[in-house]
Amino acid sequence: MPTLTPGGYVDVSAPSTPAVVDVTAPGRFVDVHTAPRVTVGGPAGGTRYLHTQTAPAAQWTVTHNLGTFPQVVTIGDSEPGRPVIADVFYVDANTLTITWPSPESGKAYLS
């Protein structure tokens, strides 16, 4: 069984059939994304998008026009250089929202 380290992540790859993953993290928030596996940088040819949020906001709206539901890595200015867990909601294949517990500025890397 993989181990989750503080500030770390666990990549659990499953076959194409449905899988069940049990996550236990007492006293911690757990962010679970379910989507087709995506290689950072996207498919051959590189389909990705960088969103920069300069004004702090509790919710970011990202219009990426990638035509897919991309993997999202968020880096808030309050923790420079460190990925930060935020809630990601896919509005459609071209738009998503990122919600933070408090207003945040920073970057979202989509691939």
Secondary structure, 3 states (H helix, E strand, C coil): CCCCCCCCCCCCCCCCCCCCCCCCCCCCCCCCCCCCCCCCCCCCCCCCEEEEEEEEEEEEEEECCCCCCCCEEEEECCCCCCCCCCEEEEEECCEEEEEEEEEEEEEEEEC
